[in-house]
Amino acid sequence: MSRYIATRAIRGANALVTEAEYMLAKALAEKGPDTPVAFPNTAYYLPVIYGMTGIAVQKLGDLKPVLRHARSLLHPLPAPRHWTPYLGETLDCGMATLLAAEAIEAIRFVYGLQPEPMPGFRLAGGTAFTSPDAGDGREATDGHLNGPIDDIQLRSWGIQLVDGRMPGFAAIVGCAKSNEVAVEIVRQLQRRNILTFLSGNVNGRSIIHQLIEEGVELGYDTYTVPFGTDTISAIYALGFATRSALTFGGLKPGQAREILLYNRERVFAFVLALGEVDDLKYAAAAGAINFGFPVIADTVIPEILPTGITRYEHVVSMPWNEIEGKDDREKAERLVQKCIEVRGVKVKVVDVPVPVPYGSAFEGEVVRKADMRVEFGGKYSRAFEYLRMVDMDEVVDGKVELVGPDFDHIPPQGHMDMGIVVEVAGRQMQKDFEPVLERQIHYFINGASGVQHIGQRDIAWIRISKAAADKGFRLEHLGKILHARFKNDFGAIVDKVQVTIYTDPEPFHYWLAKAREAYDYRNRRLADLTDEKVEEFYSCTLCQSFAPNHVCIVSPERLGLCGAYNWLDCKASFSINPTGPNQPIKLGRLLDPVKGYWEGTNEYARIGSHGAVEKVAMYSIMENPMTACGCFECIVMLIPEANGVMVVSREDPSMTPAGMTFSTLAGIAGGGLQTPGVMGVGKYYLLSPKFIAADGGFKRVVWMSSFLKETMVAELKAVAEREGDPDLIERIADERYVTTVDELLVWLEEHNHPALTMPPIF
Amino acid sequence: MPVEILKETWTGAVQIVTLGATPAEGGTRGRTVTVGGERTLPFLHFEAPMPHRPALAVEIKDRRPDDWSPVLLRAWGDVVDDPGAWAQAAAAAGADLILLALSLTDADGRPTTPAAAVAAVRKVLSACSLPLAVFGPGQADADNELLVAVAEATKGERLLLGICEDKNYRTIVATALANGHLVNARTPMDVNLAKQLNILITDMGMPLDRIIMDPTTGAVGYGFEYGYSVMERLRLAALQGDRMTQLPMLVTPGFEAWKTKEAKVGNGVPAAWGDWEARAINWETLTALGLLEAGADILVLRHPESVRRLRLAIEGLMKG
């Protein structure tokens, strides 16, 4: 906490409360305590006072206890020689400032000084202060600024703020460096659908003056509302926030703490202080921080970075002349992005801006050679895709850059090298999510009609059809798709997305090498990620609609039985959707490291299966094996005569030594039933060191569908070596040679399979 | 030998929810309808009494429907041209509450305007004093546009607003919160999705006593078993104490049954199918009866004869 800020905010608060007391005393003397006091067209009295204190101010006299309360919140200035934590004092003074400011505006209404007169100004839609049939002939929206927002507009905007159509609101206080800068800042906010409230001045000049001079329309219709040209009128923004909590949060007046928390959690607002920050502005800013609204200043001021009251930083300084950017527009964009980032505002991209139809209906579409305009990757060229996480300030959200030529010069049905580098930044982003997000590129790009995407990493293969190219689809559109989809689908973890597409050979090869380093790092990271190294596994209940009592427990070394969700996927899924199907399971006490029992997993198995299953052993097929829904990639089943297990893959329709085919076996393995000796698994679990580890591990596999042997040659070879028997895979029978138990036993003898000499499996 | 009746004791109970508000409560309804409160599976009175009997809602439209079976249109007659008159007829047929389903377009094919939707709702409210549910056309954007206007124009009535689903729950919940209404949380036949939507809705600050869940169903012969099983599991989870599944359930057997071929088509079907009207009504009645046993708290019906039969059935079942 900055002592400087504390000092100035406390000083500002003391001054404003004193001013309010003086004004109230004068008004009481001149107008009398029974003079009605109200903001126009609201059922919430003076909303901040009503929300924070529960006092429904209806006449001047009612303001007396309010100001008494405000004064009681004031603290003395911090002593110059002693360092104490000032945050609490500063926040109290901030609250006192808000109460005083609202009282002052109410008194000004009594004197007809609010809404603030502004001769010649016409609001583009605003609060009606005179009834249309009052007969004075004057347009209700002429000749004055808006003042407070009325309840009707509050409802209309409030719903949009709550349902996310409007990402949040900005309270701008002060005066921009120039008229042009003022316009750019407001445009940047409007472009993102952020509601903007204007107030305050620097030496008499307000951003409101600047925008009026530039002919910018202000009012409800343009989502840019001029409150007043002094700092005190910024109180209307907090009145709006308070009423949002009362209206949409189901909260009651006087529930101060709940109202403030509601705003912190759900109302994505921030204060943008333009120009010099004086005592009163510091005091008002301290008031805004109570609501969880951070303050971003375009001047040099001390920062309050540690988080606590707001979600991220409290006060951030971003001096205008130090912002990177070639012109005002770029600087304004960066400033607004910083505001969005500090508050954690989530801005959605409504449409995917490409010249071809876009939607999941096109995902399976194939572009045949004859219809193809150009391809990247495949036989004749190379394509790669690489998504990496970088720091917030290294990404310009929405930027799409093509480095090198587009494909116009390539002859029809030709090919070229191309690399897609996606850089993302987000407060909730983790390096572990990189591969999870990168895999989405496949689905996102496939959504465009006339574009086909196959593969991943450096074996990606993209085709663009003639039809798509004729409609104007070019390489930059790949970037636009990725930006829009990542922001929309993964907005919970990704705040900024920038895409660079490389066709120029030199950077292409540079980035390809970097991507390969990353792929390699991820492979090692995944190999290194063991069950012992984490404190939680994840549940997966995606399939409970089919198998009501089945629960998958996904650990780093045991992926989901469908093969589609590994531990990292579940972790990312939980970050994106905290109420979704993947929930963390705290492991708690380890009960049996060999069979894989933890207190947490057992408890979850009981709850998740609705009592159908009491316990689950993570590493055993013989005792409390994990249940299955029906979408397993493989079935593992005990062959008692062989002292081992067989593994049948879904792709294998042939007869197995168990006397049943896959489809018959699936009936036994699925449905959420716990059957010792039978288990449905994902095929990569076969490769895990934890694969039925309690029962002897991979060496127990006596028979395996040839499909698995063929599609996982290299992986299985590595397992064989890990198990200390490089020829192990050749010792395992498959359906080409063995379809009965008798044949199996002969095979095992002939091939000297280790299972025959292992201890009895049960 | 005396037979001992085993009794199951559950720890959880279904949430009690009241629809509609009387003038004393800030609305204009003549009476309210309260559902929920069950402490055991449906109608097992020997285990725990059922404090509120299941309610019957009659579905009406804001204008003459384009796609309803002639059997239904015949049964209601001319009132289908006027939502107010239709609501009165539905009340006379024995409805506990009215469900007004807004059409996507007007009779000329133009999109229904918020003003027209509000006018239809006002007509029903002034013609009939039963509690009211208002459902949008079922397309998220249209639902948002129409229901927000309706919610604001009827503040304090404790209407049940639907369809509040995954795609648009934020808007519907926000307007229900701001205007003192209830929401009908609909999910497509899935326990976890139902539970998740309830979590999301309560997370926005909506109190549990203002949410009805709609797990959706199919008509007999059209996926009914699947819906039944989902409802049964939701109710079992509720009784076991899972707070987020403890909401009363609304289902729409009328809508489901009357879109089946058996109910909709009278000509060119096998003679063995028998009389069209009798068959169609039986289809609706049997679907609804099954759902009652699955734990439905509000049944939305379409034919007046089905309402009569279900009322008899509920009276019988409530006697134990």
Contacts between the chains, C-beta under 8 A, distances in Angstrom:
chain1	res1	chain2	res2	distance
A	155	B	152	6.5
A	155	B	175	7.9
A	155	B	178	5.8
A	158	B	174	7.0
A	158	B	178	6.9
A	159	B	148	6.2
A	159	B	171	5.9
A	159	B	174	4.6
A	159	B	175	5.7
A	159	B	178	7.2
A	162	B	170	6.0
A	162	B	171	7.7
A	162	B	173	7.8
A	162	B	174	3.9
A	162	B	204	7.1
A	163	B	144	7.9
A	163	B	168	7.6
A	163	B	170	3.4
A	163	B	171	4.1
A	163	B	174	5.6
A	164	B	170	6.0
A	165	B	171	7.9
A	247	B	177	7.3
A	247	B	178	4.6
A	248	B	174	5.2
A	248	B	177	5.2
A	248	B	178	5.6
A	248	B	204	7.8
A	248	B	205	7.1
A	249	B	177	7.4
A	249	B	205	4.7
A	250	B	177	5.5
A	250	B	205	4.6
A	250	B	206	7.1
A	250	B	207	6.6
A	251	B	205	7.6
A	262	B	205	7.5
A	541	B	192	5.4
A	542	B	192	8.0
A	544	B	190	7.8
A	544	B	191	6.2
A	544	B	192	5.2
A	545	B	189	7.4
A	545	B	190	4.3
A	545	B	191	6.9
A	545	B	192	6.8
A	545	B	193	7.6
A	545	B	230	7.9
A	548	B	191	6.6
A	548	B	229	7.7
A	548	B	233	5.5
A	579	B	196	5.4
A	579	B	199	4.6
A	579	B	200	6.1
A	579	B	203	7.3
A	580	B	196	6.8
A	581	B	192	6.3
A	581	B	196	8.0
A	610	B	233	7.8
A	610	B	236	7.2
A	610	B	237	6.7
A	610	B	240	7.2
A	611	B	240	7.8
